Amino acid sequence: MERMNKLTNRLPMSIFLMLIVLTFSKCKKDSNEVMLQDETSLSADTGVSKKQSVQTTSVAKTLNVANVKSDGGFAYKINIDLGIPGDTPENPTNSIVKIFENGIELGAAHSTHADIRKIGKGKFSHWLSTSIYFSASDNSNPKTNGKKYTYLVGSTSTIPGNTTTTPSTTISSNSIIGYAMIDGKTTGGEGGQTVTVTSVSALKSAVASSSPLIIMVSGKITGTGFLNVSSNKTILGLKGSSLEGVGLMIYGTNNVIIRNMTIRNVVTYSNIIIKEGAHHVWVDHCELSSDRNRGWEYYDGLLDVGKRADYVTLSWNKLHDNHIPMLIGFGDGSTADIGHLRVTVYKNYFYNVSERQPSTRFGYMHVFNNYINNSSGYGVGATMGATVRTDNNYFENSQTPITTEYNAAPGFISGASTNFYKNSGKNTISTAESNWVPAYEYKSVMISAESVPATIMAGAGATLNL
């Protein structure tokens, strides 16, 4: 009896230990299906109260597209119970589900079924907790297009086996993405003194200094011509500042950062020029403009890169009211540019311009998540053998969004199908699609094409609170 009692007393602990082992082995085997309990406050448009306990997936789970059925037009339906509330007629933005196609977030979520059928382009709806209505980004058939579809519940976005994640539109862009951080780093005047300038003469003296400097531009500074920026400089526009009539020239120098600057109405020269072998340059959150009322010859461009310049990132800039805002590669005969002109152009806002968004020659350019609006000519141009990768750009009211058909020879384009085209003409691409992709990681900051207008209009330009 004593032996039996001891065995009986040990039995619960044995069962408990066995359950622990089975639980951990199950978690290890099915780690891509781990559920996390999230009690944190969610955004107002989710329709979920702060007190509601919502289960969120920590990693993406696969949608079995073999089970999808056509719902008419570009829409496809899959019956799946995710265990959480979906959109309803009373609360059409209730769902917190995200859908991904090859790791890139689709959208807009909460779309009407009519829009999914008629427009498609990645629109979707998680409906009544038991169904998902969605469309492929290129309006192809998800059962046969060879693409992988996954979903997340909640705000996390870790996708196993794929480096692409989609952040919220409020993610800060203080980190440099792209070529300005390849084969070296762009740190500007880091480590140097900080000076504040309020006049052209003070700014000219500061940018010409041979020492690393962080230069804060304050107030409205007016002048003419351009200022040569020497190496190891950071130029930051303080809130409400502007540079009127004066351009900045990065001429054969390196390690330069220009941020939050408003530069207007520079005559004869472009507002910012990067040339003559300049390298490792970052131009970010600037507003550059002139006007289109004086013909094509009065003002030059707004932001130009050429003459063997290299390792440049142009991000979150607002370029507007100019005929020829961005040129990369200055001439058909500039064959010395071959092997240079590696430029990243992302999350910029081009509007009320004629062409060159950008125009490219010879180099390797990555153009993603830009909003190109009201372009009376072409948007992105690739010529003279330039290789341009486009990803998730948004073209609206663009006569010819992408073209290779000008200058003496065409260039090469890839990713044209990832872009969104609204009220725009057709692309004119005469060369086979390139298979080139940039060597750096960028998908962690890339957003869906449909998210671009709202995100870029809210954040581009001299919007930093410095």
N, C-alpha and C positions, 0 to 999 in steps of 0.2 A: 504493500500500500504506500509506504514512504517513497519507493522508487516511482510508482505511478504518479504520485503527487508532484514529484520533481519534474517528471516528463511533461505533465500537464502545465506546470508553471513556465517551463521553457518554451512551450509551443507558440505562444503569441509572439515572443521575440523572434523565433525562427521564421515565422510567417512574415513578420515585419521586415526582417533583413532580406528575405526573398523578394518581397515587394519592392524594396529599394533597388535591388539589383536589376529586377525586370524593368522598373521605371527608367533607370539610367540607360539601360541598353536600348530601350525603346526610343528614348530621346536621341541617342546617338545615331540610331538607324534612320529615324525620321526627322532629323534636325531641321530640314527645310519646311517643316510644318509646325514648328513650335509656336504656341500662342502665348502672348504676353498680355497681362491685365493692365489696362491703361486707365488711370483715374484722373489724368490731368485735364485741364481746361482745353477745349477744342475751339476752333475758329467759329465765329458767329454763323457763318453760312453753312455749317455742316448740319444744322438742325438738331444737334445732340447737346443736351444741357450739361453743365459742368458736373452735376451730381450723377449723371448717368454713367454706369460702368460699361466701357466699350472694349471689346476684345480686338486687338490689332495684331496682324501678322508681322513678325520681325523680318521675314524675307518673302520674296515673291513666290507664289504658287502657280502652277501651270493651268491654263485653261485648255481643256481638251477640245480642240477645234473640229475633231472628227464628228462631234455631236452637234455642231451648229446647223441651223436651218435658215434658209433665206426668209427674210421678213419683207421683201420687196425692195426694189432700188438697190442702194448700197448697204442696206441694213441686214444684219445677221443676228439671230437669236440663239442663245444657249440657256437651257434650263439648269440652274445651279443654285442650291440653297447655301448661302454663305453664313447663315446663322446670325445675321444682323439686319436691321431695318434698311429697306431700300427707299428710293424716291416714291412718292405717292402723289395723287392729284392734290391733296391738301398741303403737302410739304414736298415740293418738287426738287429740293436740294438737300434732302435728308441723308443720302448715302455718303459714306466716307471711303468708298472703294476707288482705287486707281487701277487703270488698265495700261499695260505696257506692250509694245510691239517691238520685238528684238531689243528689249531693254530701254526703249524710248517711250516716255509717257504719252499716251493718246489723250485727246481732248477736243472739244470741251466736254467735260462731264456734265451730267444732268441735262443733256440735250433732249429736245422733243423727238419723239419717234419719227415725226414727219421730216425733221431736219436730218436725222440719221439716214433716212431713206433717200431724200432728195439731194443732200449736200455731201454727206459722208465725211471723208477726209479725217477719220479718226474720232468723230463724235461718238459718244456712247451714253448709255443710261443703265444704272443698276436699279431695276424696277421691282417694287413690291417684295423684296427680299428673296425672290425665287428665280429671277430671270435677269440676264444681261443682254441688252440690245447694243450692238456696236458695229463700227465700220473700220475697214483697213485704212491706213494713212493715205494710200494711193488708190483707194476704192476698188482694190482687187478682191478676189474671193479668198477669205482666210483659210478655207479648206484646201486650197490648191496653190497658194502663193509661196509656200515654203517658209513663212515667217512664224516665229514663236510668240505666243501670246501668254502673258502672265498677269497676275493681279496682286494687289496689296490691299489690306484693310487698315485704314488709319494713315498716319502721317509719316511713317518710316518708309524708307526706300532703299533697302539693301538687296541687291539682286545677285544671287549666287551665279558664278560663272560668267558674269558680264560686268564690265566696269562702268556701265551707264547707270546713273541715277538721276532723278529729276528733283531738284530742290524747290522749295517754295519761292515765290517771286520776291520775297523780302530778304533773300540771302545777300549779305554784303559782298561787294566785289572789290575788296581791298587787296586781294591777292592777284598777282599777275598771272594770266593764263597765256600760253602760246609761245611764240618764237622769242619774245623778249627774255625768256628764261631758258633758252636752249643754247648749248655751247658757251655757257657763262651765265651770269646773273645781271639783272638790272636793279640797282639799288639807289641810283641817283646820288644825292648829296648826303646820304646816310653817314653819320659820324662827324659831319661838319657843323659849323655854326649855323644858327637860324637868324636870318635878317628879314626885316620888313621894309618894303620899298613903296613909295607913293608917287614917284615921278619917273619919267623916261630916263633921265640921266642916272638915277639911282639904280634902276633896273638894268640899264646897259652896263654899268660898272659891276653889278653883282653877277650877271650871267657871264661876263668876260673873265671873272676871277679864275686863277689857276688852282684854287683850293676847293675842296668839296663844300657845297653850301646848300642849305634849304632856304629858298627864297619865297617869302610870303608877299603876295601882291595885294595891296590895299587901295580901295577907292578907284575912281575913274582916271586912267592914264591915257593921255592923247598924244599922238605924234604921227610921223610918217616913216616909210621905209621898213627896215627890218633890223633885228638885233641878233648877232651871232652868239649862240649858246655854247659854252665850252663844256668839257667833259665833267662828269661827277656832279651834276646839278639836279636838284628837285625844285620845280617852280610850281607853287600852289596858289591858286586864286582864292582869297578870302571871300566870304559871303558878300555879295553885292558889288564885287570888283569887276572891272572890265579894262581891256586894252583896245583902244580905238585907233584904227589906222596904222598900227604897228604890228608887223609879223615877227615870228620867231624862226630862226634858221639854225638847224642842227647840221653843220657843214663839216663833215669829216671827223666829228667828235663822237664820243660814246658814253654810255651809262648816263642817260638823261631821262628824267621823268617830268612830264608836264600834266598837271591835274587841275580840274575845277576852274580852268581859265575860260573867260568869255572874251573872244577876239572878234572884232567886227571891222568890215569895210577897209581892208588892206588893199591899196591900189598898187598895181604893177606886179606884186608878188602874192603868192598864196599865204594864207594866214599862218600856217605852219609848214615848213619844208624840211625834209630829212633826206640828205644827199651826200655825194662825194665820199662814199665808204663809211658813212656814219653807221654805228651798230649799237645794238642793245638800247633801244629807245621805247618808252612806254608813254602813249598819249591817252589819257583816260578822263572821262567825265568833263569834257570841254564842250563849250557851245561856240560854233564857228559859223559865221554868216556874212553875207554882203547883200546884194539885191539883184533882181533880174530886169531892172527897168532901164539899164543903160547899154544894152547890147552885150554881145559875147566878149568883146575885147577890153572893156573898161576894167573889169575885175578878173583876176586869175582864179585859180581854184581855192580850196579851203584847207586841204590836208594832203600833201603830196610826198611820195617816196620814190627815189630814183638814184641813178648814177652810183651803182654798186652798194647802195645802202642794204643793211641786212639785220635780221633778228629784231623785228619790230612788231609791237602789239598796239593796235588801235581799238580801244574799247569804250563803250558807254558814252560815245560822243554824239552830240546833236549837230548835224550839218544841214543847213537849210538856206533857201533863197539865194541860189547860186546856180549857174549853168553847168559847171564842171567841178563838183566838190572834191572828188578823190581820184588821184592818178597815181598808179604804181608802175613805173617804167616810163621814161620821158621821150623815147623816140624809137622808131622802127630800126634805126641803124645803131642803137646802143647795145651792140652784142657783148660788150664788156659786162653787161648785167647778168649774163648767163652764169649760173652758179651762185647768184646773190638774190636779192629781193625776196627773202623769206619773210612773209608778213601775215599776221593774224588779225582779222577784222571781225569783231564780234560785238553784238548788242549795241550797235549804233543806230541812230534814227536819222534817216535821210528823208527830207520832204521839201516839196516845192523846188525841185531841181530838174535839170534837163537830162543829164546823162552822167556817166562815170560814178558808179556807186558800188564798187570802184571799176575803173578801166585798168586793165593789167597787160603787162608784157613780160616775157622771158622767165619770170621767177615762179615761186611756189607760194600760192596765197590760199589761206583758209578763211572762208567767209561764212559765219554761222550766226543764227539768231538775230539778224539785222531786220529792221523794219524799214522798208523802202516804199514811200507813199507819194503819190502824185508826181510821177516821173514822166515827163513828156517825150523822152527818148528811150534809150536802153538803160537797164539797171546795171547788172553785173556783166562786164565784158572781158573776154579772154582772147588775146591775140598774140602773135609772134611767139608761139610755142609756150605761152604761160600756162601753168597747170593750176586750176582753181577747183578746190573742193567746196561745195556749198552744202550746208546742213541747216534745215529747219528755219529758213528765212521766210519772211512774210512780205509778199509783193501786193500792193494795192494801188489800183489805177496806174499801172505801169504799162506803157505802150509795148515795150519789148523787155520782159524781165531779164532774160539771159541771152547773150548772143556771142558768137565767135566771128560774125560777119562784118568786119571793118578792119582797117589797116591792111598791111601787105600780106599777112598770113594769119590763119586762125590759131587759136589756142585750144586747150582741152578742159572739159568740164566733167565733174562727177557730182552725184548727189542731187541732181535737179529735181528728182521725184520726191525728195523729202520736204521741199518748200511748199508754202501755201500761196495760191494765186487767186486774188480777188479782183474782179473787174479789170483784168489785165489781158494783154495780148498774148500771142504764142511766143515761146522761145525759138530762136533761130540758131541751132547748134549743128554745125556741119561736120564735126569730127566724132569719132567713136568715143564712148564714155571712158574716162580715165579710171584706173583702179588705185590711184594714189590717195593715201590718207596721211595726215600729219603724224609725226612720231611721238607727239606729246599727248598726255591725257587731258581731255576737255569735256568728256561726256558727263562728268559729275556736275558741271554747271550748265549744261545744255537743257533748254526747256522745249516744250512742244511748239511747233510752228504757230498753232492757233493761240498760244499764250503770249506770243511776242508783242503784239501792239500794246496791250495793257501794261505789260511789264516794262517795255522800253519807254513808253510815254511817261510812266511814273518815275523812272530812274535815270534816264539819259540826260546828258547835259551837265551844266555846272550846278548840280543839285546837292553836292556834299556840304555839310554844315561845318566848315572849317573856321 
